[in-house]
Amino acid sequence: MVSPLLPYAFFEGEIVPLESAKVSIATHALQYGTGVFGGVRGYLDVSGQCINIFRLSDHLDRLLGAMGLLRMTLPYDRPTLEALWVELTQRNAARSNVYYRPFVYKAGYELTPTLSGIPDQFALYMITLGDFYTKGGLSVMVSSWRRISDQAIPARGKITGAYINSSLVKDEAKRLGFDEAILLNSQGKVSEASAANIFMVRRGTLITPPITADILEGITRSTVLELAADAGIPILERDIDRSELFFADELFVCGTGAQVTAITAVDLQPIGLGEPGPITQTLTQAFQDVVTGQRSAYRHWLTPIPLTPPT
């Protein structure tokens, strides 16, 4: 099996072979989960001439905001960070859909789980990545685990240590034979999937939990909301009860990895007709058109990087 990892990464101030990007076992982020990360997609343009990085500026906004939560600073300004994406993409000679993982971490040694006074580092690596989930739809369960509260660990930042919550949820779902799981928050309302936001369609209205429901403020989520509004689909952001999931006409998840993917069953009960519904299909197609450069009105979301000539 060919590894999806691409051969070069940015690490400690320079682009190096991936195998050289190593940290000490004493690294604070390894011991205490004191890091923040992102997930950014790059899509091969429909023209076949460039890779479109999707909403890079918005991803950087979220990464920098999460860094503030963990008292992090870096010696790079935004233009420098954006330029790193371009340089690494070209160095890796990417010629297909890719996924970028930026990672800011507490790099020093400190015995206690503090935040201030520990040096920070930035790393960026890439993998090739197509569709994360099957297009046919997901069978999900409602997890026995609850979503961590924003009052405990802020869900708005992709904080590395917090993702043990997602790991427990995803592992439970896979062990029990499901593709994914839906979490409830501490109030018993629907929050999100293990690493994706959730949408429900009832009577023609697109409904999603509010940003106060202990969810990640997903960039793909905001994309779906804008695409739906532009398509004239009614939208409502409100709390969702667990039982409503079983009365939904359609359900889907969305995220950088998930993209837009239908849920066709919850706890083994079919949703709607047990296949992707019309609104889900409309938004799935719209999203794919946007990221591959087929909708000029949304070109401002794309950072095109010309393909490097094959060696």
Phi and psi in degrees as GROMACS dihedral restraints (atoms count N, CA, C in turn):
[ dihedral_restraints ]
;  ai    aj    ak    al  type     phi  dphi    fc
    3     4     5     6     1   -78.0    20    10
    4     5     6     7     1   131.5    20    10
    6     7     8     9     1   -67.7    20    10
    7     8     9    10     1   136.7    20    10
    9    10    11    12     1   -75.6    20    10
   10    11    12    13     1   -11.4    20    10
   12    13    14    15     1   -67.0    20    10
   13    14    15    16     1   131.7    20    10
   15    16    17    18     1   -87.8    20    10
   16    17    18    19     1   154.2    20    10
   18    19    20    21     1   -72.9    20    10
   19    20    21    22     1   -15.7    20    10
   21    22    23    24     1  -122.6    20    10
   22    23    24    25     1   147.7    20    10
   24    25    26    27     1  -135.6    20    10
   25    26    27    28     1   156.7    20    10
   27    28    29    30     1   -92.8    20    10
   28    29    30    31     1   126.2    20    10
   30    31    32    33     1  -151.7    20    10
   31    32    33    34     1   125.3    20    10
   33    34    35    36     1    49.4    20    10
   34    35    36    37     1    46.0    20    10
   36    37    38    39     1    94.1    20    10
   37    38    39    40     1     0.7    20    10
   39    40    41    42     1  -153.6    20    10
   40    41    42    43     1   160.5    20    10
   42    43    44    45     1   -83.9    20    10
   43    44    45    46     1   125.2    20    10
   45    46    47    48     1  -134.4    20    10
   46    47    48    49     1   162.3    20    10
   48    49    50    51     1   -57.3    20    10
   49    50    51    52     1   140.8    20    10
   51    52    53    54     1   -54.3    20    10
   52    53    54    55     1   -39.7    20    10
   54    55    56    57     1   -66.2    20    10
   55    56    57    58     1   -14.5    20    10
   57    58    59    60     1   -90.3    20    10
   58    59    60    61     1    -8.2    20    10
   60    61    62    63     1   -85.5    20    10
   61    62    63    64     1    84.9    20    10
   63    64    65    66     1  -122.7    20    10
   64    65    66    67     1   149.5    20    10
   66    67    68    69     1  -119.8    20    10
   67    68    69    70     1   160.2    20    10
   69    70    71    72     1   -72.9    20    10
   70    71    72    73     1   151.3    20    10
   72    73    74    75     1   -66.4    20    10
   73    74    75    76     1   -14.6    20    10
   75    76    77    78     1   -88.5    20    10
   76    77    78    79     1     0.7    20    10
   78    79    80    81     1   -58.0    20    10
   79    80    81    82     1   130.9    20    10
   81    82    83    84     1   -56.8    20    10
   82    83    84    85     1   -41.3    20    10
   84    85    86    87     1   -64.2    20    10
   85    86    87    88     1   -32.5    20    10
   87    88    89    90     1   -70.7    20    10
   88    89    90    91     1   -37.5    20    10
   90    91    92    93     1   -75.9    20    10
   91    92    93    94     1   -39.1    20    10
   93    94    95    96     1  -123.4    20    10
   94    95    96    97     1     2.9    20    10
   96    97    98    99     1    70.7    20    10
   97    98    99   100     1    26.2    20    10
   99   100   101   102     1   -89.6    20    10
  100   101   102   103     1    68.9    20    10
  102   103   104   105     1  -143.5    20    10
  103   104   105   106     1   162.0    20    10
  105   106   107   108     1  -128.6    20    10
  106   107   108   109     1   149.8    20    10
  108   109   110   111     1  -142.2    20    10
  109   110   111   112     1   174.8    20    10
  111   112   113   114     1  -139.9    20    10
  112   113   114   115     1   171.8    20    10
  114   115   116   117     1  -137.1    20    10
  115   116   117   118     1   120.3    20    10
  117   118   119   120     1  -127.6    20    10
  118   119   120   121     1   137.3    20    10
  120   121   122   123     1  -101.9    20    10
  121   122   123   124     1   147.7    20    10
  123   124   125   126     1  -125.3    20    10
  124   125   126   127     1   130.9    20    10
  126   127   128   129     1  -117.7    20    10
  127   128   129   130     1   140.0    20    10
  129   130   131   132     1   -66.8    20    10
  130   131   132   133     1   124.2    20    10
  132   133   134   135     1   -64.1    20    10
  133   134   135   136     1   151.3    20    10
  135   136   137   138     1   -58.0    20    10
  136   137   138   139     1   -26.0    20    10
  138   139   140   141     1   -73.6    20    10
  139   140   141   142     1   -17.7    20    10
  141   142   143   144     1    75.1    20    10
  142   143   144   145     1    12.5    20    10
  144   145   146   147     1  -108.5    20    10
  145   146   147   148     1    -8.2    20    10
  147   148   149   150     1  -156.4    20    10
  148   149   150   151     1   163.9    20    10
  150   151   152   153     1  -100.6    20    10
  151   152   153   154     1   126.3    20    10
  153   154   155   156     1   -96.0    20    10
  154   155   156   157     1   109.0    20    10
  156   157   158   159     1   -76.3    20    10
  157   158   159   160     1   128.1    20    10
  159   160   161   162     1   -93.5    20    10
  160   161   162   163     1   118.2    20    10
  162   163   164   165     1    52.6    20    10
  163   164   165   166     1    49.0    20    10
  165   166   167   168     1   -59.6    20    10
  166   167   168   169     1   -42.8    20    10
  168   169   170   171     1   -60.7    20    10
  169   170   171   172     1   -41.2    20    10
  171   172   173   174     1   -67.6    20    10
  172   173   174   175     1   -37.8    20    10
  174   175   176   177     1   -64.3    20    10
  175   176   177   178     1   -38.5    20    10
  177   178   179   180     1   -67.4    20    10
  178   179   180   181     1   -37.9    20    10
  180   181   182   183     1   -55.7    20    10
  181   182   183   184     1   -46.9    20    10
  183   184   185   186     1   -68.5    20    10
  184   185   186   187     1   -40.5    20    10
  186   187   188   189     1   -62.2    20    10
  187   188   189   190     1   -45.4    20    10
  189   190   191   192     1   -66.3    20    10
  190   191   192   193     1   -35.6    20    10
  192   193   194   195     1   -65.3    20    10
  193   194   195   196     1   -42.6    20    10
  195   196   197   198     1   -65.3    20    10
  196   197   198   199     1   -36.2    20    10
  198   199   200   201     1   -58.2    20    10
  199   200   201   202     1   -38.6    20    10
  201   202   203   204     1   -61.5    20    10
  202   203   204   205     1   -35.3    20    10
  204   205   206   207     1   -61.3    20    10
  205   206   207   208     1   -35.0    20    10
  207   208   209   210     1  -102.3    20    10
  208   209   210   211     1    19.6    20    10
  210   211   212   213     1    55.9    20    10
  211   212   213   214     1    47.1    20    10
  213   214   215   216     1  -106.0    20    10
  214   215   216   217     1   144.9    20    10
  216   217   218   219     1  -137.3    20    10
  217   218   219   220     1   151.8    20    10
  219   220   221   222     1  -133.5    20    10
  220   221   222   223     1   153.0    20    10
  222   223   224   225     1   -84.2    20    10
  223   224   225   226     1    24.4    20    10
  225   226   227   228     1  -122.5    20    10
  226   227   228   229     1   133.2    20    10
  228   229   230   231     1   -88.0    20    10
  229   230   231   232     1   175.2    20    10
  231   232   233   234     1   -59.7    20    10
  232   233   234   235     1   -46.8    20    10
  234   235   236   237     1   -58.3    20    10
  235   236   237   238     1   -35.4    20    10
  237   238   239   240     1   -67.1    20    10
  238   239   240   241     1   -42.9    20    10
  240   241   242   243     1   -63.6    20    10
  241   242   243   244     1   -43.2    20    10
  243   244   245   246     1   -62.0    20    10
  244   245   246   247     1   -40.2    20    10
  246   247   248   249     1   -65.0    20    10
  247   248   249   250     1   -31.4    20    10
  249   250   251   252     1   -63.7    20    10
  250   251   252   253     1   -38.5    20    10
  252   253   254   255     1   -60.5    20    10
  253   254   255   256     1   -44.5    20    10
  255   256   257   258     1   -65.1    20    10
  256   257   258   259     1   -47.5    20    10
  258   259   260   261     1   -63.1    20    10
  259   260   261   262     1   -42.7    20    10
  261   262   263   264     1   -68.6    20    10
  262   263   264   265     1   -38.6    20    10
  264   265   266   267     1   -60.0    20    10
  265   266   267   268     1   -44.0    20    10
  267   268   269   270     1   -69.5    20    10
  268   269   270   271     1   -38.1    20    10
  270   271   272   273     1   -64.6    20    10
  271   272   273   274     1   -36.6    20    10
  273   274   275   276     1   -83.3    20    10
  274   275   276   277     1    -2.0    20    10
  276   277   278   279     1    50.8    20    10
  277   278   279   280     1    44.8    20    10
  279   280   281   282     1   -63.3    20    10
  280   281   282   283     1   134.6    20    10
  282   283   284   285     1  -136.3    20    10
  283   284   285   286     1    18.3    20    10
  285   286   287   288     1  -151.3    20    10
  286   287   288   289     1  -179.6    20    10
  288   289   290   291     1   -59.9    20    10
  289   290   291   292     1   136.7    20    10
  291   292   293   294     1  -134.7    20    10
  292   293   294   295     1   165.5    20    10
  294   295   296   297     1  -130.0    20    10
  295   296   297   298     1   133.5    20    10
  297   298   299   300     1  -108.2    20    10
  298   299   300   301     1   137.0    20    10
  300   301   302   303     1  -119.5    20    10
  301   302   303   304     1    97.4    20    10
  303   304   305   306     1   -81.0    20    10
  304   305   306   307     1   143.7    20    10
  306   307   308   309     1  -145.4    20    10
  307   308   309   310     1   120.8    20    10
  309   310   311   312     1  -113.5    20    10
  310   311   312   313     1   129.6    20    10
  312   313   314   315     1  -144.0    20    10
  313   314   315   316     1   151.3    20    10
  315   316   317   318     1   -72.2    20    10
  316   317   318   319     1   110.6    20    10
  318   319   320   321     1   -96.0    20    10
  319   320   321   322     1   -14.4    20    10
  321   322   323   324     1   -85.4    20    10
  322   323   324   325     1  -179.1    20    10
  324   325   326   327     1  -102.8    20    10
  325   326   327   328     1   132.3    20    10
  327   328   329   330     1  -157.3    20    10
  328   329   330   331     1   127.8    20    10
  330   331   332   333     1   -68.5    20    10
  331   332   333   334     1   -28.9    20    10
  333   334   335   336     1   -99.0    20    10
  334   335   336   337     1   154.8    20    10
  336   337   338   339     1   -81.8    20    10
  337   338   339   340     1    61.4    20    10
  339   340   341   342     1   -97.5    20    10
  340   341   342   343     1  -178.4    20    10
  342   343   344   345     1  -123.6    20    10
  343   344   345   346     1   -42.0    20    10
  345   346   347   348     1   -76.7    20    10
  346   347   348   349     1   148.7    20    10
  348   349   350   351     1    81.2    20    10
  349   350   351   352     1     9.6    20    10
  351   352   353   354     1  -111.0    20    10
  352   353   354   355     1   129.4    20    10
  354   355   356   357     1   -63.5    20    10
  355   356   357   358     1   146.9    20    10
  357   358   359   360     1  -111.8    20    10
  358   359   360   361     1   149.9    20    10
  360   361   362   363     1  -133.5    20    10
  361   362   363   364     1   158.0    20    10
  363   364   365   366     1  -122.1    20    10
  364   365   366   367     1   135.7    20    10
  366   367   368   369     1  -134.1    20    10
  367   368   369   370     1   154.3    20    10
  369   370   371   372     1  -147.0    20    10
  370   371   372   373     1   126.8    20    10
  372   373   374   375     1  -135.3    20    10
  373   374   375   376     1   172.0    20    10
  375   376   377   378     1  -134.7    20    10
  376   377   378   379     1   151.0    20    10
  378   379   380   381     1  -134.9    20    10
  379   380   381   382     1   156.7    20    10
  381   382   383   384     1   -79.5    20    10
  382   383   384   385     1   139.2    20    10
  384   385   386   387     1  -153.4    20    10
  385   386   387   388     1   122.8    20    10
  387   388   389   390     1   -95.3    20    10
  388   389   390   391     1  -135.6    20    10
  390   391   392   393     1   -75.5    20    10
  391   392   393   394     1   129.4    20    10
  393   394   395   396     1   -76.8    20    10
  394   395   396   397     1   -35.7    20    10
  396   397   398   399     1  -120.7    20    10
  397   398   399   400     1   161.0    20    10
  399   400   401   402     1   -66.4    20    10
  400   401   402   403     1   143.8    20    10
  402   403   404   405     1   -74.4    20    10
  403   404   405   406     1   -13.8    20    10
  405   406   407   408     1   -72.4    20    10
  406   407   408   409     1   -17.0    20    10
  408   409   410   411     1   117.5    20    10
  409   410   411   412     1   156.1    20    10
  411   412   413   414     1  -106.4    20    10
  412   413   414   415     1   143.4    20    10
  414   415   416   417     1   -99.5    20    10
  415   416   417   418     1   119.2    20    10
  417   418   419   420     1  -122.2    20    10
  418   419   420   421     1   163.4    20    10
  420   421   422   423     1  -122.7    20    10
  421   422   423   424     1   160.8    20    10
  423   424   425   426     1   -87.6    20    10
  424   425   426   427     1   119.0    20    10
  426   427   428   429     1   -68.1    20    10
  427   428   429   430     1   151.2    20    10
  429   430   431   432     1   -77.3    20    10
  430   431   432   433     1   -16.3    20    10
  432   433   434   435     1   -85.2    20    10
  433   434   435   436     1   150.2    20    10
  435   436   437   438     1  -101.0    20    10
  436   437   438   439     1   153.7    20    10
  438   439   440   441     1   -70.1    20    10
  439   440   441   442     1   135.0    20    10
  441   442   443   444     1   -61.3    20    10
  442   443   444   445     1   143.2    20    10
  444   445   446   447     1   -79.1    20    10
  445   446   447   448     1   146.1    20    10
  447   448   449   450     1   -60.6    20    10
  448   449   450   451     1   -23.4    20    10
  450   451   452   453     1   -77.6    20    10
  451   452   453   454     1   -12.1    20    10
  453   454   455   456     1  -102.0    20    10
  454   455   456   457     1   -57.4    20    10
  456   457   458   459     1  -136.6    20    10
  457   458   459   460     1   118.1    20    10
  459   460   461   462     1   -58.1    20    10
  460   461   462   463     1   122.9    20    10
  462   463   464   465     1   -74.7    20    10
  463   464   465   466     1   -17.0    20    10
  465   466   467   468     1   -70.4    20    10
  466   467   468   469     1   -20.4    20    10
  468   469   470   471     1  -107.5    20    10
  469   470   471   472     1   138.6    20    10
  471   472   473   474     1   -82.1    20    10
  472   473   474   475     1    82.7    20    10
  474   475   476   477     1   -91.1    20    10
  475   476   477   478     1   128.0    20    10
  477   478   479   480     1   -57.9    20    10
  478   479   480   481     1   -47.2    20    10
  480   481   482   483     1   -61.9    20    10
  481   482   483   484     1   -27.9    20    10
  483   484   485   486     1   -69.3    20    10
  484   485   486   487     1   -18.8    20    10
  486   487   488   489     1   -79.8    20    10
  487   488   489   490     1     3.8    20    10
  489   490   491   492     1   -65.1    20    10
  490   491   492   493     1   -30.6    20    10
  492   493   494   495     1   -59.5    20    10
  493   494   495   496     1   -47.9    20    10
  495   496   497   498     1   -65.5    20    10
  496   497   498   499     1   -37.0    20    10
  498   499   500   501     1   -64.6    20    10
  499   500   501   502     1   -43.3    20    10
  501   502   503   504     1   -61.9    20    10
  502   503   504   505     1   -41.8    20    10
  504   505   506   507     1   -66.1    20    10
  505   506   507   508     1   -49.5    20    10
  507   508   509   510     1   -64.5    20    10
  508   509   510   511     1   -41.5    20    10
  510   511   512   513     1   -62.9    20    10
  511   512   513   514     1   -42.9    20    10
  513   514   515   516     1   -59.9    20    10
  514   515   516   517     1   -45.8    20    10
  516   517   518   519     1   -61.9    20    10
  517   518   519   520     1   -45.3    20    10
  519   520   521   522     1   -66.4    20    10
  520   521   522   523     1   -40.9    20    10
  522   523   524   525     1   -63.4    20    10
  523   524   525   526     1   -29.9    20    10
  525   526   527   528     1   -93.8    20    10
  526   527   528   529     1     5.6    20    10
  528   529   530   531     1    90.7    20    10
  529   530   531   532     1    14.4    20    10
  531   532   533   534     1  -102.1    20    10
  532   533   534   535     1   160.2    20    10
  534   535   536   537     1   -79.2    20    10
  535   536   537   538     1   -32.4    20    10
  537   538   539   540     1  -159.9    20    10
  538   539   540   541     1   173.0    20    10
  540   541   542   543     1  -138.3    20    10
  541   542   543   544     1   153.6    20    10
  543   544   545   546     1  -108.4    20    10
  544   545   546   547     1   132.9    20    10
  546   547   548   549     1   -99.3    20    10
  547   548   549   550     1   144.8    20    10
  549   550   551   552     1   -97.1    20    10
  550   551   552   553     1   152.1    20    10
  552   553   554   555     1   -89.4    20    10
  553   554   555   556     1  -174.0    20    10
  555   556   557   558     1   -67.3    20    10
  556   557   558   559     1   -16.3    20    10
  558   559   560   561     1   -91.7    20    10
  559   560   561   562     1     1.3    20    10
  561   562   563   564     1    81.5    20    10
  562   563   564   565     1    12.2    20    10
  564   565   566   567     1   -97.7    20    10
  565   566   567   568     1   156.2    20    10
  567   568   569   570     1   -62.9    20    10
  568   569   570   571     1   132.2    20    10
  570   571   572   573     1  -108.4    20    10
  571   572   573   574     1   -74.7    20    10
  573   574   575   576     1  -164.0    20    10
  574   575   576   577     1  -178.8    20    10
  576   577   578   579     1   -84.9    20    10
  577   578   579   580     1  -173.2    20    10
  579   580   581   582     1   -61.4    20    10
  580   581   582   583     1   -34.6    20    10
  582   583   584   585     1  -153.9    20    10
  583   584   585   586     1    44.7    20    10
  585   586   587   588     1  -160.3    20    10
  586   587   588   589     1   149.9    20    10
  588   589   590   591     1   -79.7    20    10
  589   590   591   592     1   162.8    20    10
  591   592   593   594     1  -126.5    20    10
  592   593   594   595     1   143.5    20    10
  594   595   596   597     1  -128.5    20    10
  595   596   597   598     1   148.8    20    10
  597   598   599   600     1  -128.2    20    10
  598   599   600   601     1   143.3    20    10
  600   601   602   603     1  -113.9    20    10
  601   602   603   604     1   124.3    20    10
  603   604   605   606     1  -133.5    20    10
  604   605   606   607     1   123.8    20    10
  606   607   608   609     1    51.3    20    10
  607   608   609   610     1    41.3    20    10
  609   610   611   612     1    84.7    20    10
  610   611   612   613     1    -2.9    20    10
  612   613   614   615     1  -103.0    20    10
  613   614   615   616     1   134.3    20    10
  615   616   617   618     1   -88.4    20    10
  616   617   618   619     1   122.7    20    10
  618   619   620   621     1  -124.0    20    10
  619   620   621   622     1   137.7    20    10
  621   622   623   624     1  -145.1    20    10
  622   623   624   625     1   148.5    20    10
  624   625   626   627     1   -59.9    20    10
  625   626   627   628     1   148.4    20    10
  627   628   629   630     1   -74.3    20    10
  628   629   630   631     1   166.9    20    10
  630   631   632   633     1   -68.4    20    10
  631   632   633   634     1    -9.3    20    10
  633   634   635   636     1   -90.2    20    10
  634   635   636   637     1     8.4    20    10
  636   637   638   639     1   -97.3    20    10
  637   638   639   640     1    28.7    20    10
  639   640   641   642     1    61.6    20    10
  640   641   642   643     1    43.5    20    10
  642   643   644   645     1  -109.9    20    10
  643   644   645   646     1   161.1    20    10
  645   646   647   648     1   -74.5    20    10
  646   647   648   649     1   134.1    20    10
  648   649   650   651     1   -76.0    20    10
  649   650   651   652     1    82.0    20    10
  651   652   653   654     1   -68.2    20    10
  652   653   654   655     1   140.6    20    10
  654   655   656   657     1   -74.6    20    10
  655   656   657   658     1   -37.9    20    10
  657   658   659   660     1   -66.8    20    10
  658   659   660   661     1   -35.8    20    10
  660   661   662   663     1   -57.2    20    10
  661   662   663   664     1   -48.9    20    10
  663   664   665   666     1   -65.6    20    10
  664   665   666   667     1   -32.0    20    10
  666   667   668   669     1   -63.8    20    10
  667   668   669   670     1   -47.2    20    10
  669   670   671   672     1   -60.5    20    10
  670   671   672   673     1   -41.8    20    10
  672   673   674   675     1   -62.1    20    10
  673   674   675   676     1   -41.2    20    10
  675   676   677   678     1   -69.4    20    10
  676   677   678   679     1   -42.8    20    10
  678   679   680   681     1   -63.1    20    10
  679   680   681   682     1   -40.0    20    10
  681   682   683   684     1   -65.3    20    10
  682   683   684   685     1   -43.9    20    10
  684   685   686   687     1   -61.1    20    10
  685   686   687   688     1   -43.0    20    10
  687   688   689   690     1   -66.8    20    10
  688   689   690   691     1   -26.9    20    10
  690   691   692   693     1   -87.1    20    10
  691   692   693   694     1     1.1    20    10
  693   694   695   696     1    78.1    20    10
  694   695   696   697     1    18.7    20    10
  696   697   698   699     1   -83.9    20    10
  697   698   699   700     1   125.4    20    10
  699   700   701   702     1   -59.8    20    10
  700   701   702   703     1   140.7    20    10
  702   703   704   705     1  -127.4    20    10
  703   704   705   706     1   142.2    20    10
  705   706   707   708     1  -143.3    20    10
  706   707   708   709     1   125.3    20    10
  708   709   710   711     1  -104.1    20    10
  709   710   711   712     1   112.6    20    10
  711   712   713   714     1  -159.3    20    10
  712   713   714   715     1   168.0    20    10
  714   715   716   717     1   -63.4    20    10
  715   716   717   718     1   146.6    20    10
  717   718   719   720     1  -122.4    20    10
  718   719   720   721     1   127.0    20    10
  720   721   722   723     1   -76.8    20    10
  721   722   723   724     1   152.9    20    10
  723   724   725   726     1   -57.1    20    10
  724   725   726   727     1   -43.6    20    10
  726   727   728   729     1   -65.1    20    10
  727   728   729   730     1   -25.2    20    10
  729   730   731   732     1   -63.4    20    10
  730   731   732   733     1   -27.9    20    10
  732   733   734   735     1   -55.5    20    10
  733   734   735   736     1   -36.1    20    10
  735   736   737   738     1   -80.7    20    10
  736   737   738   739     1   -11.4    20    10
  738   739   740   741     1  -102.7    20    10
  739   740   741   742     1     2.0    20    10
  741   742   743   744     1   -69.2    20    10
  742   743   744   745     1   145.0    20    10
  744   745   746   747     1   -79.7    20    10
  745   746   747   748     1   -33.6    20    10
  747   748   749   750     1  -148.1    20    10
  748   749   750   751     1   151.3    20    10
  750   751   752   753     1  -138.1    20    10
  751   752   753   754     1   146.8    20    10
  753   754   755   756     1  -154.3    20    10
  754   755   756   757     1   158.5    20    10
  756   757   758   759     1  -109.5    20    10
  757   758   759   760     1   160.3    20    10
  759   760   761   762     1  -149.6    20    10
  760   761   762   763     1   150.8    20    10
  762   763   764   765     1   174.9    20    10
  763   764   765   766     1   175.4    20    10
  765   766   767   768     1   -59.8    20    10
  766   767   768   769     1   -45.3    20    10
  768   769   770   771     1   -75.7    20    10
  769   770   771   772     1   -48.5    20    10
  771   772   773   774     1   -69.7    20    10
  772   773   774   775     1   -24.9    20    10
  774   775   776   777     1    57.1    20    10
  775   776   777   778     1  -124.7    20    10
  777   778   779   780     1  -122.6    20    10
  778   779   780   781     1   112.6    20    10
  780   781   782   783     1  -133.6    20    10
  781   782   783   784     1   129.0    20    10
  783   784   785   786     1   -68.5    20    10
  784   785   786   787     1   147.6    20    10
  786   787   788   789     1  -103.6    20    10
  787   788   789   790     1   124.2    20    10
  789   790   791   792     1  -108.7    20    10
  790   791   792   793     1    -8.8    20    10
  792   793   794   795     1  -155.7    20    10
  793   794   795   796     1   142.2    20    10
  795   796   797   798     1  -124.4    20    10
  796   797   798   799     1   124.4    20    10
  798   799   800   801     1    49.5    20    10
  799   800   801   802     1    42.3    20    10
  801   802   803   804     1    71.2    20    10
  802   803   804   805     1     4.6    20    10
  804   805   806   807     1   -96.2    20    10
  805   806   807   808     1   124.5    20    10
  807   808   809   810     1   -60.7    20    10
  808   809   810   811     1   144.0    20    10
  810   811   812   813     1  -102.1    20    10
  811   812   813   814     1   125.7    20    10
  813   814   815   816     1    59.6    20    10
  814   815   816   817     1  -125.7    20    10
  816   817   818   819     1   -90.9    20    10
  817   818   819   820     1     9.0    20    10
  819   820   821   822     1    75.0    20    10
  820   821   822   823     1    22.8    20    10
  822   823   824   825     1  -149.5    20    10
  823   824   825   826     1   163.6    20    10
  825   826   827   828     1   -56.0    20    10
  826   827   828   829     1   129.4    20    10
  828   829   830   831     1   -83.6    20    10
  829   830   831   832     1   174.1    20    10
  831   832   833   834     1   -64.0    20    10
  832   833   834   835     1   -39.2    20    10
  834   835   836   837     1   -70.0    20    10
  835   836   837   838     1   -41.2    20    10
  837   838   839   840     1   -58.7    20    10
  838   839   840   841     1   -45.0    20    10
  840   841   842   843     1   -64.5    20    10
  841   842   843   844     1   -40.4    20    10
  843   844   845   846     1   -60.7    20    10
  844   845   846   847     1   -45.6    20    10
  846   847   848   849     1   -74.2    20    10
  847   848   849   850     1   -33.5    20    10
  849   850   851   852     1   -61.9    20    10
  850   851   852   853     1   -45.8    20    10
  852   853   854   855     1   -67.2    20    10
  853   854   855   856     1   -40.8    20    10
  855   856   857   858     1   -61.4    20    10
  856   857   858   859     1   -42.1    20    10
  858   859   860   861     1   -63.0    20    10
  859   860   861   862     1   -46.4    20    10
  861   862   863   864     1   -63.3    20    10
  862   863   864   865     1   -38.9    20    10
  864   865   866   867     1   -62.0    20    10
  865   866   867   868     1   -42.0    20    10
  867   868   869   870     1   -64.0    20    10
  868   869   870   871     1   -50.6    20    10
  870   871   872   873     1   -71.4    20    10
  871   872   873   874     1   -21.3    20    10
  873   874   875   876     1   -97.4    20    10
  874   875   876   877     1    12.1    20    10
  876   877   878   879     1    78.8    20    10
  877   878   879   880     1    24.3    20    10
  879   880   881   882     1   -98.4    20    10
  880   881   882   883     1     1.1    20    10
  882   883   884   885     1  -128.2    20    10
  883   884   885   886     1   104.0    20    10
  885   886   887   888     1   -62.0    20    10
  886   887   888   889     1   -27.4    20    10
  888   889   890   891     1   -64.9    20    10
  889   890   891   892     1   -18.0    20    10
  891   892   893   894     1  -114.5    20    10
  892   893   894   895     1    15.2    20    10
  894   895   896   897     1   -61.4    20    10
  895   896   897   898     1   -24.4    20    10
  897   898   899   900     1   -65.9    20    10
  898   899   900   901     1   -15.2    20    10
  900   901   902   903     1   -82.4    20    10
  901   902   903   904     1    -9.6    20    10
  903   904   905   906     1  -108.3    20    10
  904   905   906   907     1   138.4    20    10
  906   907   908   909     1  -110.1    20    10
  907   908   909   910     1    99.1    20    10
  909   910   911   912     1   -79.4    20    10
  910   911   912   913     1   133.2    20    10
  912   913   914   915     1  -120.1    20    10
  913   914   915   916     1   114.4    20    10
  915   916   917   918     1   -57.6    20    10
  916   917   918   919     1   141.1    20    10
  918   919   920   921     1   -65.1    20    10
  919   920   921   922     1   138.5    20    10
  921   922   923   924     1   -78.2    20    10
  922   923   924   925     1   145.2    20    10
  924   925   926   927     1   -61.1    20    10
  925   926   927   928     1   142.8    20    10
  927   928   929   930     1   -64.6    20    10
  928   929   930   931     1   144.0    20    10
